């Protein structure tokens, strides 16, 4: 037969014996006061229950009461409750009437004298109440049981103290329980009670390890492992209540997790449950304290890691002595680490904050901010409390928030700066200050949250009274149009132009910049662009350039012309180069969209020699100016350059870095282009699962209505084709083409959908349609005139034509490919030509062509293309070299990207920022790279990376 110990009485035999003895000898020795003292949860209430049982068994009249909720201060409330707990007999009815009469008379008299409720109680009142109990005891011994004495009203404690001093010869036993880890106003009186002649203090100690083992064994139903007992003892610290809650939670865990019977699992569960139990216990301990101590704990919680005793004392308006007492009380309760203002449990501060009423929390934050500001604390620390403290009411508060916003931007935390400035706007201010705040907010939001930036800019412009000021503000604060609806943006800028006209302001450069911003904003809206078309057609591109505004207007003008295929590549390059002269667009971050427009033209024209340093400069500038969205967009665009120039692994690393930036919240309309760039790389590497996951990415609804969505459709087509679903791939490609045509984008170099659709038709056996689309692609590519675009179109035409004509087209494609920096396209063309030569029976020529295509595909890191080239080479009778990677080709894409940047002189921190990874990741990749390359120090990296950033040694 098993025996389950009562946790109430485990290791409480001594205390129970004392209570039993005092009750038994009460009639002989007279009255006694037994004060049960201990921390919360040590079993004081349980011992009172034992005392009640013993008193009833000994024939005592048992009167019970307990302290009320914190903050309740009813005169003699606990004393009155003594006679309400059980049905009274005649004596008790008379005693209760006497208690009510005497206590009420005192309350009325004290009120008439306007005495405070805690004033000394006249001896007559206390003695009459004492005589009432003496009268009861004359009939039958009385046991007075008081729980939570530390919460009992002071009047009732004074009566107990009066009784204790006169207990000799009176058959009355008082058993009271008081927590010694709770700070209340009753502490001085309880201390007097402790010192009373007939008072005995029963100090409850924590349970011993042996007792904990017995309880654990009984609750868990089996002999526990020593490590489980040790964990229970460590977590509970021998506190019976904590141990009981811990075992209850542990039993619940075991019921839901059948695998938790392993010792390690049990130990882990003990610690996990213990965290919750301790957090709840400590929070209860806080709420049990006096109101000043609870308020002090709230201030410490809101101060967080910056908590300081002197600051907390000033915030609560408590003197240093009272503050020290509050800290001591919280320390005794285990809420704070002894002698410090740090919370013992990391979650208790958050729990205290959540329990505070919102209005109280705001008021406390405001007081903290004021005290910290007066003490010269850093502005960001003060601002952190201001934003939680309700609307600012003084301009000094606004000044702190503005200064903190500037510091946040300098630290690379624009989101925090936005929060500070938005909070500053919640106050009631005059128009001038509102304009100042709105313009400051717009400047920060323009790249972090363009949609909100436009709203705040429009609000600021409405508050300005000068047309010139409005126009300058619109130009100087022009946000990126990303994610915004073009029509209202253009309307706003047109209003600025109209205001200038009405004011008769002779501001040509300002007007030019406004028009450039209008066109840049409208590129995502065909209808708005049609509205602006007359203004664009009236421009003379040859007359533009020389000023930032003219360069900006020229950049967007030539980009639109290039997208629409209205001018040849050579002319477009000349105009774009002129727009980029003097770095006027790069130096002005308000003109960054136009800077990108000019680079896009150069990239379409395959002037990669000009594009790469421009992207490098733009990315560096975006890092310095802390423009993460701009940096992500340029990094994505640079990945496309690397892809076409023959660095597929490096391109993938940069595309992934951009995708990570978007995942971190720096999203814009260019995200589909980045996904398409990554998918193209993954396709060349044969990593179709990751590519398929990317094309399932979520985008803002507005993105699907942008012409950038065409790249997403093209990426889906690539994945579908790679997985063998040619018909679905063709449907996506044709949908892409329809959308591009609707957007009036006809340049085949932008997104060669016609060539891709032609190849899909051809593979599906639809030769006529394939040849028609291939012919259109070739005509449009020739009209543009970039060698790589023409070569790609010739390759497609050669494949779909077949025969001698197709063979000739493939030869011409190689000629154009040789003149282009697009190495990956040349590799594809060489492999197709070699395959055609093998089909025609010229295996010797085929082997030479295929070996060259294989070498080039290998240098590009295009795994899928390499496999195809090897297969065709074997079919033509050739012997591919063994698959053994040497030098930088042995590096993974991520390792290569880190090595390339390190060789160019970037520090580990700079590399981590550039690739959106941690420094630990950079160090890991460098260590692996040194081992693979046989290097011993960083300076040797320059020997394996050529000046253009391509892989140095490489081969099979």
C-alpha positions in Angstrom: 0.0 0.0 0.0 1.5 3.3 -1.1 1.5 6.4 1.1 1.1 9.8 -0.4 2.5 12.5 1.8 0.4 15.7 2.4 2.6 18.5 1.0 1.0 20.8 3.6 2.6 18.9 6.5 5.8 17.6 5.0 8.6 18.7 7.4 6.2 20.7 9.5 6.0 18.3 12.4 7.8 20.6 14.8 5.5 23.5 14.1 2.4 21.3 14.3 3.6 20.0 17.6 4.0 23.5 19.0 0.5 24.5 17.9 -1.0 21.3 19.4 0.9 21.9 22.7 -0.1 25.6 23.0 -3.8 24.7 22.4 -3.6 21.9 25.0 -2.0 24.1 27.7 -4.1 27.2 27.0 -6.3 26.7 30.1 -3.3 26.2 32.3 -0.7 28.6 30.9 -3.0 31.3 29.5 -3.2 32.8 26.1 -0.5 32.6 23.4 0.3 34.4 20.1 1.8 32.1 17.5 3.1 34.0 14.5 3.8 31.8 11.5 6.4 33.6 9.4 7.9 32.7 6.0 8.1 33.5 2.4 5.1 33.3 0.1 4.3 29.7 -0.7 6.1 28.1 2.2 2.9 26.7 3.7 1.7 29.3 6.2 -2.0 28.9 5.2 -1.7 25.1 5.2 -0.4 25.3 8.7 -3.3 27.5 9.7 -5.6 24.8 8.4 -3.9 22.3 10.6 -4.3 24.7 13.5 -8.0 25.0 12.8 -8.4 21.2 12.8 -6.5 20.9 16.1 -8.5 23.7 17.7 -11.8 22.2 16.8 -10.6 18.8 18.0 -9.6 20.4 21.3 -13.0 22.0 21.9 -12.1 25.6 21.0 -14.4 28.2 19.6 -12.6 29.0 16.3 -12.8 32.5 14.9 -11.1 33.0 11.5 -10.3 36.0 9.4 -7.8 37.1 6.8 -6.3 40.2 5.3 -8.1 41.9 2.5 -6.9 42.8 -1.0 -4.0 45.3 -1.2 -5.1 48.9 -0.9 -8.2 48.1 1.1 -8.2 50.0 4.4 -11.5 49.3 6.2 -11.3 50.1 9.9 -11.4 46.9 12.0 -12.4 45.0 8.8 -10.5 41.9 9.8 -11.9 42.0 13.3 -15.5 42.2 12.0 -14.9 39.3 9.7 -13.9 37.1 12.7 -17.6 36.8 13.5 -18.9 36.4 10.0 -17.1 33.2 9.0 -19.4 30.8 10.8 -23.0 30.7 12.1 -22.8 32.4 15.5 -24.3 31.2 18.8 -25.8 33.6 21.3 -22.5 34.7 22.8 -21.0 35.3 19.3 -24.0 37.4 18.3 -23.6 39.6 21.3 -19.8 39.8 20.7 -20.3 40.7 17.1 -22.8 43.4 18.0 -20.3 44.8 20.5 -17.4 44.8 18.0 -19.6 46.6 15.4 -20.7 49.1 18.0 -17.3 49.9 19.4 -15.5 50.0 16.0 -18.3 52.1 14.4 -18.3 54.6 17.3 -14.5 55.0 16.9 -14.9 55.6 13.1 -17.6 58.2 13.6 -15.6 60.0 16.3 -12.4 59.9 14.3 -14.3 61.3 11.3 -15.8 64.1 13.3 -12.2 65.1 14.4 -11.0 64.7 10.8 -8.3 62.3 12.0 -6.5 60.2 9.4 -7.7 56.6 9.3 -4.4 55.3 10.6 -4.3 57.5 13.7 -3.8 55.9 17.0 -6.9 54.3 18.3 -8.1 55.3 21.8 -7.3 52.8 24.6 -11.0 52.7 25.5 -12.0 51.3 22.1 -9.2 48.7 22.0 -9.9 47.6 25.5 -13.7 47.2 25.0 -13.0 45.1 21.9 -10.5 43.1 24.0 -13.1 42.5 26.7 -15.5 41.3 24.1 -13.2 38.4 23.2 -12.4 37.8 26.9 -16.2 37.4 27.5 -16.3 34.8 24.8 -13.3 33.0 26.2 -14.9 32.8 29.7 -17.5 30.5 28.2 -15.3 28.5 25.9 -11.6 28.8 24.9 -11.1 30.8 21.8 -8.7 30.2 18.9 -8.3 33.3 16.7 -6.8 32.3 13.3 -5.6 35.2 11.0 -4.2 34.5 7.6 -2.2 37.1 5.6 -1.6 39.3 8.6 0.5 41.6 6.5 -2.6 42.6 4.6 -4.8 43.1 7.6 -6.0 46.6 8.3 -3.9 48.5 10.9 -6.8 48.9 13.3 -7.3 45.1 13.6 -3.5 44.6 14.1 -3.5 47.2 16.9 -6.3 45.2 18.5 -4.2 42.0 18.2 -1.3 43.8 19.7 -3.5 45.0 22.6 -4.7 41.4 23.1 -1.1 39.9 23.0 0.0 42.2 25.7 -2.8 41.0 28.0 -3.0 37.3 27.0 -1.7 35.9 30.3 -4.6 34.3 32.1 -7.0 34.5 29.2 -7.8 31.2 27.3 -7.2 32.7 23.9 -4.7 31.4 21.3 -4.0 33.5 18.3 -2.4 31.8 15.4 -1.5 34.4 12.7 0.4 33.9 9.4 2.4 36.7 7.9 4.6 36.7 4.8 8.1 38.1 5.5 8.8 38.9 1.8 6.0 41.4 1.3 6.3 45.1 2.0 3.2 46.6 3.5 2.3 49.4 5.9 1.7 46.7 8.6 5.3 45.8 9.0 6.0 48.1 12.0 3.0 46.7 13.9 3.9 43.1 13.0 7.4 43.8 14.3 5.8 45.0 17.6 3.7 41.9 17.7 6.8 39.7 17.3 8.3 41.4 20.3 5.2 40.9 22.6 6.0 38.8 25.7 3.7 35.9 24.9 4.3 35.8 21.1 6.2 32.8 19.6 7.4 33.0 16.0 7.4 29.8 13.9 9.8 30.4 11.0 9.0 28.1 8.1 12.1 26.9 6.4 12.2 25.6 2.8 11.8 21.8 2.3 14.9 19.8 2.4 16.1 17.7 -0.6 14.9 14.6 1.1 11.4 16.0 1.6 11.4 17.1 -2.0 12.3 13.6 -3.1 9.5 12.1 -1.1 6.9 14.5 -2.6 8.2 14.0 -6.2 8.1 10.3 -5.8 4.5 10.4 -4.5 3.3 12.7 -7.2 5.0 11.0 -10.2 4.1 7.5 -9.0 7.6 6.1 -9.3 11.0 6.4 -7.9 12.4 9.5 -9.5 15.9 9.7 -11.0 18.3 11.7 -8.8 18.7 14.2 -11.6 15.0 14.8 -11.7 14.8 15.3 -8.0 17.8 17.6 -8.1 16.1 19.6 -10.9 12.9 19.9 -8.9 14.8 21.0 -5.8 16.9 23.5 -7.8 13.8 25.0 -9.5 11.5 25.1 -6.5 14.2 26.0 -4.0 12.2 23.9 -1.5 9.1 26.1 -1.7 6.1 23.8 -1.2 3.7 25.9 -3.4 6.2 26.2 -6.2 7.0 22.4 -5.9 3.3 21.6 -6.1 2.7 23.8 -9.1 5.8 22.4 -10.7 4.7 18.8 -10.3 1.2 19.6 -11.5 2.7 21.1 -14.7 5.1 18.3 -15.1 2.2 15.7 -14.8 0.3 17.6 -17.5 3.4 17.6 -19.8 3.7 13.8 -19.4 0.1 13.3 -20.2 0.4 15.1 -23.5 3.9 13.8 -24.3 4.3 10.1 -24.0 8.0 10.3 -24.8 8.6 12.5 -21.7 9.4 9.4 -19.5 13.1 9.7 -20.4 15.2 11.3 -17.6 16.6 14.0 -19.9 13.1 14.9 -21.1 11.8 15.0 -17.5 14.7 17.3 -16.4 14.1 19.6 -19.4 10.4 19.6 -18.6 11.0 20.5 -15.0 13.0 23.6 -16.1 10.5 24.6 -18.7 7.6 24.4 -16.3 9.6 26.0 -13.6 10.1 29.1 -15.8 6.3 29.6 -16.0 5.7 28.8 -12.4 8.4 31.2 -11.2 7.2 34.0 -13.5 3.7 33.6 -12.1 4.9 33.4 -8.5 7.1 36.5 -8.8 4.3 38.5 -10.5 2.0 37.5 -7.7 4.7 38.6 -5.2 4.8 42.0 -6.9 1.0 42.5 -6.7 1.1 41.5 -3.0 3.3 44.5 -2.2 2.1 47.9 -1.0 1.0 50.4 -3.6 4.3 52.4 -3.5 6.3 49.3 -4.0 4.2 48.1 -6.9 4.5 51.5 -8.5 8.3 51.4 -7.9 8.4 47.9 -9.6 6.5 49.3 -12.6 9.1 52.1 -13.0 12.0 49.6 -12.9 10.2 47.5 -15.5 9.7 50.4 -17.8 13.3 51.6 -17.3 14.5 48.1 -18.4 18.2 47.5 -18.6 18.8 51.2 -17.9 17.1 50.9 -14.5 18.8 53.0 -11.8 17.8 53.4 -8.2 18.2 57.2 -8.1 16.3 57.7 -11.3 13.5 55.4 -10.2 13.3 57.2 -6.9 13.0 60.5 -8.7 10.3 59.2 -11.1 8.2 57.9 -8.2 8.8 61.0 -6.1 10.0 58.7 -3.3 12.9 59.7 -1.2 16.1 57.6 -1.3 15.1 55.9 2.0 11.7 54.8 0.6 13.3 53.7 -2.6 15.8 51.6 -0.8 13.0 50.0 1.3 11.1 49.2 -1.9 14.2 47.6 -3.4 14.7 45.6 -0.2 11.1 44.5 -0.2 11.3 43.3 -3.8 14.6 41.6 -3.1 13.1 39.7 -0.2 10.2 38.6 -2.4 12.7 37.3 -4.9 11.5 39.7 -7.6 14.9 41.5 -7.8 18.4 40.1 -7.4 19.4 41.0 -3.9 21.0 44.4 -3.6 20.3 45.3 -7.2 17.5 46.8 -9.3 17.6 43.9 -11.8 14.7 41.5 -12.1 15.4 38.0 -11.0 13.4 36.6 -14.0 13.8 38.1 -17.5 10.1 38.0 -18.2 8.8 39.5 -14.9 9.4 43.1 -16.1 7.4 42.5 -19.3 4.6 40.9 -17.2 4.5 43.9 -14.9 4.3 46.3 -17.8 1.5 44.3 -19.5 -0.5 44.5 -16.2 -0.3 48.2 -16.0 -3.3 50.2 -17.1 -2.5 52.0 -20.5 -3.0 55.4 -19.0 -0.7 54.7 -16.1 1.9 53.2 -18.4 1.9 56.4 -20.5 2.1 58.7 -17.5 5.0 56.7 -16.1 6.9 56.7 -19.4 6.4 60.5 -19.6 7.8 61.0 -16.1 10.7 58.8 -16.9 11.5 60.7 -20.1 11.4 64.0 -18.2 13.7 62.7 -15.5 16.1 61.2 -18.0 16.2 64.4 -20.0 16.9 66.5 -17.0 19.8 64.2 -16.1 21.3 64.5 -19.6 20.6 61.0 -20.8 21.2 60.2 -24.5 18.4 61.4 -26.7 17.6 57.9 -28.1 17.0 56.7 -24.5 14.7 59.7 -23.7 12.9 59.3 -27.0 12.2 55.6 -26.5 10.1 56.6 -23.4 8.5 59.6 -25.1 7.0 57.5 -27.9 5.4 55.4 -25.2 4.2 58.3 -23.1 1.3 59.7 -25.1 1.2 62.7 -27.4 4.1 65.2 -26.7 2.9 68.4 -25.1 6.0 70.6 -25.4 8.4 71.7 -28.1 11.2 70.5 -26.0 9.8 66.9 -26.3 9.6 67.4 -30.1 13.2 68.6 -30.2 14.3 65.4 -28.4 12.3 63.3 -30.8 13.8 65.1 -33.9 17.3 64.8 -32.6 16.8 61.1 -31.8 15.4 60.6 -35.3 18.6 62.1 -36.9 20.7 59.8 -34.7 18.7 56.8 -35.7 19.2 57.5 -39.4 22.9 57.9 -38.8 22.9 54.5 -37.1 21.1 52.9 -40.0 17.8 52.5 -38.2 15.3 54.5 -40.4 12.3 52.6 -39.1 13.1 53.9 -35.6 13.5 57.4 -36.9 10.1 57.1 -38.6 8.5 56.0 -35.2 10.0 59.0 -33.4 8.8 61.5 -36.0 5.3 60.0 -36.3 4.9 60.2 -32.6 6.0 63.9 -32.6 3.1 64.5 -35.0 0.6 63.2 -32.6 0.8 66.5 -30.6 -1.2 69.6 -31.3 1.1 72.0 -33.1 1.0 75.2 -35.2 1.3 74.8 -39.0 5.0 75.8 -39.2 6.1 73.1 -36.8 3.8 70.6 -38.5 5.4 71.4 -41.8 8.9 70.9 -40.3 7.9 67.6 -38.8 6.2 66.4 -42.0 9.1 67.2 -44.2 11.6 65.6 -41.8 9.4 62.5 -41.8 9.0 62.4 -45.5 12.8 62.6 -45.9 13.2 59.4 -43.8 10.2 57.6 -45.3 11.0 58.2 -48.9 13.0 55.0 -49.2 11.7 53.1 -46.1 8.0 53.6 -46.8 7.4 55.5 -50.0 3.6 55.3 -49.9 3.5 56.9 -46.4 6.1 59.4 -47.6 3.8 60.6 -50.4 0.9 61.0 -48.0 2.9 63.1 -45.6 4.5 65.1 -48.4 1.0 66.0 -49.8 -0.1 67.0 -46.3 3.0 69.2 -45.9 2.4 70.9 -49.2 -1.2 71.7 -48.3 0.1 73.5 -45.2 2.7 75.6 -47.1 1.6 79.1 -48.2 4.3 79.7 -50.9 4.1 78.1 -54.4 7.9 78.2 -54.7 8.3 76.6 -51.3 5.8 73.8 -52.3 7.6 73.1 -55.6 11.0 73.0 -53.9 9.7 70.7 -51.2 8.2 68.4 -53.8 11.5 68.2 -55.6 13.7 68.0 -52.6 11.6 65.4 -50.8 10.5 63.3 -53.8 10.0 59.8 -52.6 10.6 56.7 -54.6 7.4 55.8 -56.5 7.7 52.2 -55.4 4.4 50.6 -54.4 2.4 53.8 -55.0 -0.3 54.6 -57.5 1.1 56.8 -60.2 -1.9 59.0 -60.9 -2.1 60.9 -57.6 1.7 61.3 -57.6 1.6 62.9 -61.0 -1.4 65.0 -60.0 0.6 66.3 -57.0 3.6 67.2 -59.2 1.4 68.9 -61.8 -0.2 70.9 -59.1 3.3 72.1 -58.2 3.9 73.2 -61.8 0.6 75.0 -61.8 1.4 76.8 -58.6 4.7 78.0 -60.1 2.9 79.2 -63.2 0.3 81.1 -61.2 3.1 82.7 -59.1 5.1 83.6 -62.2 8.2 82.1 -60.8 11.1 82.0 -63.3 12.4 78.6 -62.2 13.5 76.5 -65.2 15.6 74.0 -63.4 12.8 73.4 -60.8 10.3 72.9 -63.5 12.6 70.5 -65.3 13.1 68.4 -62.2 9.3 68.3 -61.5 8.7 67.0 -65.0 11.5 64.4 -64.6 9.8 63.2 -61.4 6.5 63.1 -63.1 7.7 60.9 -65.9 9.7 58.7 -63.6 6.5 58.2 -61.4 4.4 57.5 -64.5 6.5 54.6 -65.9 4.4 52.2 -63.9 1.1 53.5 -65.3 0.3 53.4 -69.0 -2.7 55.7 -68.9 -0.8 58.4 -67.0 2.2 58.0 -69.3 -0.2 58.6 -72.3 -1.3 61.8 -70.6 2.4 62.9 -70.4 3.3 61.8 -73.9 2.8 65.2 -75.5 5.2 66.8 -73.1 7.8 64.1 -73.8 7.4 64.3 -77.5 7.9 68.1 -77.3 11.4 67.6 -75.7 14.6 67.9 -77.7 16.9 65.3 -76.1 20.0 66.9 -77.6 19.3 70.1 -75.6 19.2 68.3 -72.3 22.1 67.8 -69.9 24.3 70.0 -67.8 22.1 70.4 -64.8 20.7 67.7 -62.4 17.2 68.3 -63.6 18.0 68.1 -67.3 20.1 65.0 -66.7 17.3 63.4 -64.8 14.8 64.2 -67.6 17.1 63.0 -70.2 17.6 59.7 -68.4 13.9 58.9 -68.1 13.3 60.1 -71.7 16.0 57.8 -73.2 15.0 54.9 -71.0 11.4 55.0 -72.3 12.6 55.3 -75.8 14.9 52.3 -75.3 12.1 50.2 -73.8 9.7 51.0 -76.6 12.4 50.3 -79.2 12.2 53.8 -80.7 15.9 54.4 -81.2 19.0 52.3 -81.7 21.4 51.2 -79.0 24.2 53.5 -80.1 22.0 56.6 -79.8 20.6 55.5 -76.5 24.1 54.9 -75.1 25.2 58.4 -76.1 22.2 60.0 -74.4 22.5 57.8 -71.3 26.2 58.6 -71.0 25.4 62.3 -71.2 22.7 62.0 -68.5 25.3 60.3 -66.2 28.0 62.9 -66.7 29.5 64.4 -63.6 27.7 62.0 -61.3 25.0 64.6 -60.9 22.3 61.9 -60.6 24.3 59.7 -58.2 25.2 62.6 -55.9 21.5 63.6 -55.4 19.6 60.7 -53.8 16.3 62.4 -54.9 17.4 61.6 -58.4 18.5 57.9 -57.8 15.5 56.6 -59.8 16.8 58.5 -62.9 20.3 57.3 -62.2 19.0 53.7 -62.4 17.1 54.6 -65.6 20.3 55.6 -67.3 22.1 52.5 -66.2 19.2 50.3 -67.5 19.8 51.8 -71.0 23.5 51.0 -70.9 22.8 47.5 -69.7 20.3 46.9 -72.5 22.9 48.1 -74.9 25.4 45.6 -73.4 27.9 48.3 -72.3 28.8 46.2 -69.3 32.2 48.0 -69.2 30.3 51.1 -68.2 27.5 49.5 -66.2 29.6 47.5 -63.7 31.5 50.5 -62.1 28.2 52.5 -62.1 26.5 49.7 -60.1 29.4 49.4 -57.8 29.4 53.2 -57.2 25.6 53.2 -56.7 25.7 50.3 -54.2 28.5 52.0 -52.3 26.6 55.3 -52.2 23.4 53.5 -51.1 25.3 51.9 -48.2 26.8 55.2 -47.1 23.4 56.9 -47.3 21.6 54.0 -45.7 19.2 53.3 -48.5 18.5 49.6 -48.2 15.8 49.4 -50.9 18.0 51.2 -53.4 20.9 49.0 -52.5 18.9 45.8 -52.9 17.6 47.0 -56.3 21.1 47.8 -57.6 22.5 44.6 -56.2 19.8 42.7 -58.0 20.5 44.5 -61.3 24.2 43.8 -60.9 23.4 40.1 -60.5 21.9 40.2 -64.0 25.1 41.7 -65.4 27.1 39.0 -63.7 24.8 36.3 -65.1 25.1 37.4 -68.7 28.8 38.2 -68.4 29.5 34.6 -67.3 29.4 34.4 -63.5 26.3 32.4 -62.7 27.3 31.4 -59.1 28.3 35.0 -58.3 25.0 36.3 -59.9 23.0 33.9 -57.7 24.8 35.1 -54.5 23.9 38.7 -55.3 20.3 37.8 -56.3 19.9 36.0 -53.0 21.3 38.9 -51.1 18.7 41.2 -52.6 15.9 38.7 -51.9 17.1 38.6 -48.3 16.8 42.4 -48.1 13.3 42.2 -49.4 12.5 39.5 -46.8 13.8 41.9 -44.2 11.1 44.4 -45.1 12.8 46.5 -47.8 10.3 45.6 -50.5 9.6 47.5 -53.7 8.2 46.9 -57.2 11.5 45.5 -58.4 11.2 42.3 -56.4 9.9 40.3 -59.4 13.0 41.2 -61.3 15.1 39.9 -58.5 13.1 36.6 -58.4 13.6 36.3 -62.1 17.3 36.8 -61.8 17.6 34.2 -59.1 15.5 31.7 -61.1 17.6 32.2 -64.2 20.7 31.3 -62.1 19.1 28.4 -60.4 17.9 27.1 -63.8 21.5 27.1 -65.1 22.5 25.2 -62.0 19.7 22.7 -62.2 18.3 23.7 -58.8 14.6 23.5 -59.8 13.1 23.0 -56.3 14.5 26.3 -55.0 13.5 28.0 -58.2 9.9 26.6 -57.9 9.8 27.9 -54.3 10.8 31.4 -55.4 8.1 31.7 -58.0 5.6 31.0 -55.3 6.7 34.1 -53.4 4.1 36.5 -52.1 4.0 40.0 -53.5 2.0 43.2 -52.8 -1.2 43.3 -54.9 0.0 46.5 -56.6 3.1 44.7 -58.0 0.9 42.4 -60.1 -0.4 45.5 -62.0 3.1 46.8 -62.7 5.0 45.9 -65.9 7.6 44.4 -63.6 5.2 41.5 -63.2 6.2 40.4 -66.7 9.5 39.2 -65.2 7.6 37.0 -62.7 5.6 35.4 -65.6 8.9 34.8 -67.4 10.4 33.2 -64.3 7.4 30.9 -63.9 7.8 29.9 -67.5 11.5 29.0 -66.9 10.6 26.7 -64.0 7.8 25.0 -65.9 10.1 24.4 -68.9 12.8 23.1 -66.6 10.3 20.6 -65.2 9.1 19.5 -68.6 5.7 21.2 -68.8 6.3 23.0 -72.1 2.6 23.9 -72.8 2.2 25.7 -69.5 5.6 27.4 -69.9 4.4 28.6 -73.3 1.2 30.0 -71.9 3.1 32.0 -69.2 5.5 33.3 -71.8 2.8 34.4 -74.2 1.0 36.1 -71.3 4.3 37.9 -70.5 4.5 39.0 -74.1 0.9 40.3 -74.2 1.5 42.4 -71.1 4.8 43.8 -72.4 3.0 44.8 -75.7 0.2 46.4 -73.7 2.8 48.4 -71.8 4.3 49.4 -75.2 7.6 47.7 -74.5 8.8 46.2 -77.8 12.6 46.1 -77.4 13.5 42.3 -77.5 16.6 43.0 -75.4 14.4 44.0 -72.4 12.9 40.6 -72.0 13.2 38.2 -75.0 9.8 36.6 -74.7 9.4 36.1 -78.5 12.6 34.1 -78.7 11.7 32.0 -75.7 8.1 31.4 -77.1 9.5 30.5 -80.5 11.7 27.7 -78.9 8.8 26.4 -76.9 6.6 26.3 -80.0 9.4 24.5 -81.9 9.8 21.9 -79.1 6.0 21.3 -79.2 6.2 20.8 -83.0 4.5 24.1 -83.9 7.2 25.1 -86.4 5.3 27.8 -88.3 4.5 29.8 -85.3 8.0 29.3 -84.0 9.5 30.7 -87.2 7.1 33.7 -87.1 8.0 34.7 -83.6 11.7 34.0 -84.2 11.6 36.4 -87.2 9.9 39.1 -85.2 12.6 38.7 -82.4 15.4 39.0 -85.0 13.9 42.1 -86.6 13.4 43.9 -83.3 16.9 42.9 -82.1 18.5 44.2 -85.2 16.5 47.4 -84.9 18.0 47.8 -81.4 21.5 46.7 -82.6 23.1 45.2 -79.5 25.3 42.3 -80.5 24.3 39.9 -77.8 20.6 40.5 -78.5 21.1 39.9 -82.2 23.2 36.8 -81.6 20.5 35.4 -79.3 17.8 36.0 -81.8 20.0 34.4 -84.6 20.5 31.4 -82.4 16.8 30.9 -81.9 16.2 31.5 -85.6 18.8 29.0 -86.5 17.3 26.3 -84.3 13.7 26.7 -85.5 14.7 27.0 -89.2 17.0 23.9 -89.3 18.8 22.7 -92.3 21.3 24.7 -94.2 19.6 28.0 -93.5 19.5 27.3 -89.8 23.2 26.2 -89.9 24.1 29.5 -91.5 22.1 31.5 -88.9 23.9 29.7 -86.1 27.3 30.6 -87.6 26.3 34.2 -87.8 25.0 34.0 -84.2 28.5 33.0 -83.1 30.0 36.0 -84.9 27.7 38.3 -83.0 28.3 36.5 -79.8 32.0 36.9 -80.1 31.6 40.7 -80.3 29.3 40.7 -77.2 30.3 40.6 -73.5 27.5 38.1 -72.9 29.6 35.1 -72.4 26.8 32.8 -71.3 24.9 33.4 -74.5 28.0 32.7 -76.6 28.4 29.4 -74.7 24.9 28.4 -75.6 25.3 29.4 -79.2 28.6 27.4 -79.5 26.9 24.3 -78.1 24.0 24.6 -80.5 26.4 25.1 -83.5 28.5 22.1 -82.4 25.3 20.0 -82.2 24.3 21.1 -85.6 27.7 20.3 -87.0 27.5 16.8 -85.5 24.1 16.3 -87.1 25.5 17.4 -90.4 28.2 14.8 -90.1 31.2 17.1 -89.5 32.3 15.5 -86.2 35.8 17.0 -86.2 34.4 20.6 -86.4 31.7 19.6 -83.9 34.2 18.4 -81.4 36.2 21.6 -81.6 33.1 23.8 -81.3 31.6 21.8 -78.5 34.9 21.7 -76.5 35.0 25.5 -76.7 31.4 25.7 -75.7 32.1 23.3 -72.8 35.0 25.3 -71.6 33.1 28.6 -71.7 30.1 27.0 -69.9 32.4 25.7 -67.3 33.9 29.1 -66.8 30.4 30.5 -66.4 29.5 27.9 -63.8 26.4 26.9 -65.8 26.0 23.3 -64.6 23.1 22.4 -66.7 24.7 23.7 -69.8 28.0 21.9 -69.0 26.1 18.6 -68.8 24.5 19.2 -72.2 27.8 20.1 -73.7 29.5 17.0 -72.4 26.7 14.8 -73.7 26.9 16.3 -77.1 30.7 16.1 -77.1 30.6 12.4 -76.3 28.0 11.9 -79.1 30.4 13.6 -81.5 33.2 11.2 -80.5 35.0 13.5 -78.1 36.4 12.8 -74.7 35.5 15.5 -72.1 38.2 16.2 -69.4 37.6 14.7 -66.0 35.2 16.4 -63.5 37.8 17.8 -61.2 37.6 21.3 -60.1 40.7 23.4 -59.3 41.2 26.9 -58.0 38.3 29.2 -57.6 36.0 26.8 -59.5 36.1 24.6 -56.4 34.4 27.3 -54.4 30.7 27.3 -53.7 28.8 30.4 -55.0 28.7 31.9 -51.5 32.4 31.2 -50.9 33.4 32.7 -54.2 31.4 35.9 -53.6 33.1 36.4 -50.2 36.5 35.7 -51.7 35.9 38.1 -54.5 35.0 41.0 -52.1 37.9 40.1 -49.7 40.3 40.2 -52.6 39.0 43.6 -53.6 39.9 44.9 -50.1 36.6 44.7 -48.2 36.7 44.0 -44.5 34.7 41.1 -43.0 32.1 43.7 -41.7 31.8 45.3 -45.1 31.4 41.9 -46.8 28.7 41.0 -44.3 26.8 44.2 -44.9 27.1 43.9 -48.7 25.8 40.3 -48.8 23.2 40.7 -46.0 24.8 38.0 -43.8 26.6 37.8 -40.4 30.3 38.3 -39.9 30.4 34.7 -38.5 29.1 33.5 -41.9 31.8 35.5 -43.7 34.5 34.0 -41.5 33.2 30.5 -42.1 33.3 30.9 -45.9 36.8 32.4 -45.8 38.1 29.6 -43.7 36.7 27.0 -46.2 38.1 29.0 -49.1 41.6 29.2 -47.7 41.6 25.4 -47.3 40.3 24.8 -50.9 42.7 27.3 -52.5 45.7 26.2 -50.4 46.2 29.8 -49.0 47.4 30.8 -45.6 46.6 34.5 -45.5 44.2 37.1 -46.9 46.7 39.0 -49.0 47.1 35.9 -51.2 43.5 36.2 -52.5 44.5 38.8 -55.1 46.4 36.0 -56.9 43.3 34.0 -57.6 40.9 36.9 -58.5 41.5 38.9 -61.7 41.1 42.7 -61.6 37.6 42.5 -63.1 36.4 40.3 -60.3 36.2 37.1 -62.4 37.6 33.7 -61.3 41.3 33.5 -62.0 42.5 30.0 -62.3 39.9 27.5 -63.3 39.5 24.4 -65.3 38.6 20.8 -65.3 
